Amino acid sequence: MGADDKIKNAAEDLGGKAKEAFGKATGDDSKVAEGQADQSKADVKKAGENVKDAFKH
């Protein structure tokens, strides 16, 4: 994966954290869940990047 993909994944992770924090602050459980889901997607993508990087070396 390129640098663009890594940046997008980091942005998705940060966005998920922000959604989760906003949801907790406002008592909106659906936003908390959305934020956690976004973070999980970003984590899966990061794991895929790590596997690809391991095979490059």
Secondary structure, DSSP 4 states (H G I P E B T S, - for coil): --HHHHHHHHHHHHHHHHHHHHHHHHT-HHHHHHHHHHHHHHHHHHHHHHHHHHHH-
